[in-house]
Amino acid sequence: MAVASKKIPAPNEVTVRTALLSVSDKTGVVDLARSLHEKGIRLVSTGGTHKTLSEAGLPVSDVSELTGFPEVMDGRVKTLHPGVHGGLLAIRDDAEHVAAMSTHGITAIDLAIINLYPFEEVRAKGGDYPTTVENIDIGGPAMIRASAKNHAYVTIVTDPADYPLLLEELDAGKTTYAFRQKMAAKAYARTAAYDAAISNWFAEALDTAMPRHRVIGGVLKEEMRYGENPHQKAGFYLTGENRPGVATATLLQGKQLSYNNINDTDAAFELVGEFLPEKAPACAIIKHANPCGVATAPTLAEAYRRALACDSTSAFGGIIALNQELDAETAEEIVKLFTEVIIAPSVSDAAKAVIARKPNLRLLSTGGLPDPRIPGLAAKTVSGGLLVQTRDNGMVEDLELKVVTKRAPTAQELEDMKFAFKVAKHVKSNAIVYAKDGQTAGIGAGQMSRVDSARIAAIKAEEAAKALGLATPLTKGSAVASEAFLPFADGLLSAIAAGATAVIQPGGSMRDEEVIAAADEHGVAMVFTGMRHFRH
């Protein structure tokens, strides 16, 4: 049942006489408290914040002076008391509330400066179970929610970035209702994100893949100029996941990344993360979230050239992801073609100087590669709902491949199969990928028919061969990967017509025997993975 309103109009301006400060992140808190003191505002504080302010020479009362009760249980209980919550929740214009405050000696708290135990940071660093639990704040969220609810009279500030705005408001010693509303909205968003982080951590700790309630929280990194299209609004939020990638990368040069840049760059870096840098340099070129060329080679520059050779037309204006430090030689190759973004684990000083010749080219350094085996969550909105699934962290190296044809693949074909299947995992379905000697030879993506994907990939390969002056298409003698089973033999026959000699696919179709028979008839080797990689 809803609680009836007292119907007391909120005052526009509220004079601040008493401020409660209780912060884990002490950034700027001393300077803020000093400014509040200079404005004649009484300071009340708790625990470590009280110690910090006292050591700075500021006159500050301990919260126990409001509660008449000392901190107990290692500080777990200090603000959960009517002396605090009465001061935050009291309606100043309600006679009954005012009388209760007088009877029980409750002091009105007009301003609350509160931020929370660093639960997200502890979780991101992989703290053990007891340590993580101990960093779940109880009193902080309770005070934030109380202050925010009573924003008609109380100003709540949870973000040190808002301290300057608060001081501007207080130039006249008062805060406006509009400002208190804005701060209250931010406060509830903060506690919601905090609780989301805790609930998701519990789900992980208890191995509950799909809990009854799933909340995904984030912190705004930047508001974008627009979304997928200019008429759409967009923001880039950080979830706190400790995973190298576009969300945690450092922008070394170039203008702000767009919504589409971020989406495509993430796709590129997740793909290149499939290839271990200690095995070989690798390069992935992405356009509209689909690979248009992927390759490994003895050098990074050669990997880039080989990736570009697959489809140099589509690569124009694309995203380039590297699995090793960007060096000057590779940078010199990249700047020959218009490119939107380069992302790499690190960038040499010499490479930075080369890329600087293209000031609009965005250059990102991540400090590491994403581990494709690490579990995580992927989410997508639908009308009235949210689809959540675990990240596709299946790796072809971890699968038991089953040879289903009379002819087994050669060692080279097997390597090409695995390479192609890794790439197919990151191609929009329906996906067909041809690969040969650690290089994509043709990619067909996102078609309603798998046969069309195979044909498009073959056409791309023929065009690439002509551009390189080759007499035969790159697909001749290649391995071909399908990210889902081949439902009929027609897709296989299209791949064979393009020159493929080996096929890797999940298997599991009602017509597997028909497809296997067609492969045997043409002397093609085929293996089943038993794992599908749909990507929509």
N, C-alpha and C positions, 0 to 999 in steps of 0.2 A: 504494500500500500504506500502511495506517495505521501510525503510529509508536506503539510500545508505551509505556504510562505507566510512570514510575518508581515509581508507587504510594507516594509519600511524602505523608502527610497535610499539608494546608495548615495553618499555624499560625493561630489565631484573631487574635492581636494581633501586630503587627510594629512594632518600635521604629524610628523614622526617625532616621537619623544623617546621611545625605547626600541632598541634593535637587538635581536638575538642572532649571534653568529656561531655557526657550528659547521665547519667545513673539513673535508678530507683533503681536497685540493686547495692548498693555501696560496695559490697564485694570486698576488695582488691584494690579499686580505688585510695585510698590515696597513698599506696605503689607504685602502678603503676605510678601515676602522679609524684611522687618524683623521680622515676627512669628516667622518660622521661625528667624531668627538669634537672637532673644531666647530661643527654646526650646533653643538649643544645637545647632542643625542646621547642618551645613556647606553652604554655597551654592556651586554650580558653574553656570556659565552660558556662553552663546555670543554672539558678535557684538554686535548692537545691544542685546540684553537685558543682556549683561555691561556694556556702556557705561552703560546706564540705571541699573543697580544701583550701579555704581562711583561715578557722579556723585551718587548719593543718599547716598554715604558708607558704603555697606555693604561688609563684607569678603567678596569673592566671587572664587573661583578661575575661571580661564579653562578651557574644556573641553580646551584643548591640554595642560593639566597631567595630564589623564586619558589622553590619546592619545599624548602625546609627539610630536605632529605638528601643524604650524601649519595654520590655515585656508588653503585654496588655491582658485584658480579663482574669484575674486570671491565667496568664501563658499559656492560650490556644494558643496564637499567640506570638511566640518568634523566631523560627528558619525558619518559612516559608517565606523566603526572598531571593532575588538574591545574597545578600552578603554572605549567607551561601551556597545556592545551586549552585551558580556560582563557588564558591571556591571548591565545591565537584565535579562538573560535567565538569569543563574546561579541554579540551585536551591541555596539556602543550606544545605539539609540533606543534600545529596548530596556525599559525600566526594570523588568525582572532580571535580566542579565547583569545590569549595572548593580542591582542590589546583591546578587549572588557574588559578584566580584568583591564588593565591599565586605560582605559577611565573611568570606573565606580568605580575604587578604590577597586576592589575585591581581597582579599587575598587568595592564593591557600591553601587549607586544604589537607594535605598529609595523615593524620591518623585520623580516626573517631572511638572513643570508645563509643558505644551506646547500651543501652538496654532499654526495653520498660516498660511502666506502667504495674503493675501486674494484668492485666485483668484476666488471668486464675486463679490466687489465689483468687481474689474477687469473681469470678463466683463459684469456688469450695466451698467457705465459705457461699454461698447463699446470697450474697449482694443484697440489694433491687434494683429496676430498675434504679432509678436516679444515685445511687452510681456506679453501674456496667457500665452504659453509660459513666460516668465521667472518668472511668478508661480505656476507649478506647483511645489509643495513636494515634496521628495524625502526629505530627512533627517527632517523632522517626522513624516510618516506612518509611516516605518520605526520611529522611536523610540516612537511611540504604540502601534503594533501589538505591538512587543516588550514594552513595559511591561504592556499589557493582557493579553497571553498569560501573562505571569509574575505575574498579580495575586495569586497565593498569597503573594508576597513584596514586590511593588512596587505602590505606589499611583500611579495615573495620573489627572491632572486636566487636562481639555482646555477647560473652560468657566469663565471668570472668575466666573460666577454661583455656582459651587460652592466658591469660596475660603472663604466663611464656614463652610460645612459641614466643610471640611477642617480649619480651625482648631479647630472644636468637637471633632473627632475627636482632634486632637493636644493637647488640654488635658492629657492624661495622657502625652503623648509617643509615643503609639502609634496605629495605625489598625486597625480591626476587619476581619475577612474579609468581612463583609456589605457594608461600605462599599467595600472594594476591588473586590468583585464588581460593585457598582452603577456605580462609576466606569469599570470595564473595559467594561461593556456600553455606556455612553455613548460611550466612546472609539471602539469599533468602529463604532458608528452614525455617529459623526462622520467617520471616514475613508471609510466607505461613501458617505455623502452627498457628500463632497469628490470622490471618484473619479467618482461619477455626474455631478457638474457638469462635470468635465473631459471625460469621454467624450461627454457630450451637446454640449459646445462643439465638440469635434472633428467630431462628426456634422454640426453646422451649418456649420462652417468648410469642410468637404469636400463639403458638399451631399449628404450621405448621409441620405436621409429615413428609412430603416428599417435601422439597423445590425444586425449579427448579435446583439449583446447590447444590450439597452436597460434602463437602470436609471433610476428616477425617485426622487430624494432630496428630503427636505424637513426643515425645522426647525419643531418644535412652537411655534406661536404661543400657543395656549391649549388646555387640555383642556376639552371642553364638558360641560355638565350631562348631556346625552344626545344620541343621534343622531337619525335620522329619526323614531324612536319612542322613548318613555321607557325601554324595556327594552334599547335599543342604546347601546353606548359610542361616543364619537366624539372626535376631536381635529382641530384646524385647523392645517394645516402650510403653511409658506411655501416655495415652490420657488426663490425668488430671482429670478423673472422680473420685470423692470423694466417693469411694465405698470400704469397707474393702474386701480384697481378696489377691490373690497371687501377684498382681501388686504392692500393697502398703505394703505388709507384710515385716517384719524384719526376715532375715535369722539368726537364733540363732546359728546354727551349721550345718556342712556338706558342701560338695562341691557345685559348681555352679549348679543351676538347668538347665536341658536340655530343649529343645523345647517341647519334649513330656511330661516331668515332669510338665512344666508350664500348658500345655493344660489339662492334667489329674487332676492336683491339683485344677485348676479353676473349673472343672466339679464337683469335690468332694465337694469343699467348697460351691458352689452355691446350691448343693443338700442339704447339712446339714443345710444350712441357712433356709430351709423350716420349720425346727423344732425349735420352740421357746425354748430357754434354760430355761426359767422360768417354763415351763410346764414339761419338762423331759430332762435328758441328752440324747444325740443322737450321733450316730456314723455312718459314711458312708465310705465304702471301695470301691475304684474305680480301675478298670484296663482297660486301653485303652479307657478312657473317658466314660466307662459304669459302673454302679454300680454292684458289685458282692455280696454285702451284706449291709443292712441298718437296724438299730434297735434303739429303745428307751428302756430305763430301769430305775429303781430307782437310779442306780449309773452309772457313766461313764464307769467304768471297765466292768460292766455287759452289758452295751450297746455294747461295743466293742466285748465281747465274743459272744453275740447273733448275731451281724452282721457277725462275722467271721464264725459262724456255718452254715450260708446259703451256702457258697461256699469257704471253706478254701483252696482248690486247686488254684482257680483263684486269691485268695487274696495274694498269694506269689508274692512279688515284686510289690505290689500295693501301692496306696495312701490312707492314712487314714485321714479323716476330722472329727473334733469334734465340737460340738456346745457350749461346756463349757471349762473352764480352764483345761488343761491337768494336772492331778495329778500323784503322784508317783505310786499309785496302778495301774492305767491304763497304765502308761509308762512301768511298769514291765511286764504287759501282752503283750504289743506291741512288746517289744524287743525279745520276744520268737520266732517271725517269721520275716523273711527277709522282710523289708519294705523300699520303696524308699523315701517317704516323709510323714511327719506328719504336718498337719496344724490345728491350733486352735486359738481361740480369745486371749488366754494368756497361759502361761506355768509357773507352780510353780517352785521354786528353786529346790525342791526335785526331781521333774520330770526331770528338766534339768540335774541333776546329774546322773539320771538313763540313760537317752538318751545318755549322754556323753560316756557311755561304748561302744556305736556304733558310732564311729567318722564319718563314711560315711553317716549315716542316716541324711537326711536333715530335719531340724526342723524349722517351720515357725510360727511366732506369728503375728496376724493381728490387734489386738486391738479392734475387734468387729466382728459382723456377717453382711453379705450382707442382705439387706431387699428385700425379693422376690417380694414385691409389688411395689417397686420404678421403675418408667419407665426409659428406656434407649434405646440404639441402639445396634444392632448386625449386623455385616457386614461380607460378604464372597465374595472373588473374583471369577469371572468366566472369560472365555476368552473374552477380550475386554470390560469387564464391572465389576460392583460392585453391589452386591445384598445387600440392606440395609433394615432392618425391625426393628420394635420396639421389645424390649426385651419381652419374654413370661413371663409376670408378673401375669398371671391368678392364682388364688388360689382356691382350692376346697372348703375351708371354706366360700368363698364369693359367691359360686354358689347355686342356688336353685335346689336341687337334686329332681328328679322326679321318684317315684317308679312306675315301669311299669308292674310288675308281680303281680299275685294274692297274693303271700306271700311277706310281707314287711320284710326288714332285721331286725334282732335283734339289740339291742344297740351295742353289741360287733362287730357284722358283719359290722355295719355302720362305726364304728371306724376303723376297718381293711380295709374297702373299701377306706376311705379317706387316710389312710396311704399308701396303695398300689398305689393310683392315684397320690399322691405326688411324689412317687419314679418313677412311669412310665413317668412322665413329663421329667425326666432326663435320660431316657433310649433311646438309638438310636432306631428309628422306623425300622421295626414293633416291638412294645414292648408289652410284657405280664409280669405282676408282680403278684405273689402270696404273700399274707401277712397274718399273724396270730399273734394276741396278741402283736402288735407293733414290728414285726420282719418280714423281708422278708423271705419267705419260698422257693421261686424259682424265677429266673429272666431269661426271654428269650429276646434277643436283636438283632436288626439289620438284621432280616431275610426277605427275599423277600415275604415269606408267613407268615401270622399271625398264621396259624395253626402250622407251624414249630416252631415259637417262643413259643407257648403254650407247645408243646411237649418238646422242649429243657429245658424250665423252670421246667417241671415236672421231667425230667431225672435228672437235677441238684438237685432237692429236694430229689429224691430217693437216690442219691449218698451221699448227706449230712446226710440223716437219717442213712444210713449204717455206715458212719464214726463216728456218734454219738452213735451207738449201739441201735438205735430205731427200733421198730418193724414196725412202719408205717411211711410213708413219711410226711415231714413237711407240705405238701399241704393239707393233710386231714383236712377238716373243715375250710379251709382258705377262704379268699375273694380274688378275682382275678380282676385286673385292666387291661384294654386295653386303650392305649393312644388315639386311634382312633376307629371309630365305627367298630363293627363286621359285615362284609359284608354278611356272611353266618352263619348258625348255627354250622358248623363244628368246628370253633374255640371254641365256647362255649362248645360243646360236649367234646372236648379234655380237657378243663379245668374241666368239671364235672367228667370226667374219672380220673383226677388227684386228685379229692377229694374236689374241691371248692364247697362251698354252697352259695356263694353270688358273684355277678358280678357288677362292675362299669365300665361304658363306656360312650362315648359322645352321642351315638345314632345318627340317621340321615340317616341310610342305607335304600335303597329301600326295603330291606327284614327285616326291624325291626320286623314286625309282626311275621315272621317266627322264628326269634331268640327268641322273647318273648314267643312264643308258646312252643319252646323247653325248655326254662327255666321253664315254668309252668309245663310241663310234668314231669320234674325231681324235682319239688319242690324247685327250686333255686330262691332266691331273686335277683332282678336286678334293678339298678337305672341308669338313664341317667343324665349326667352332662350338656349336651348342649355345652361343650367346648372341643376342640381337642388340643392335645399337640404333634404334629409331631416334631421330632428332627432328622435331617439328618446330 
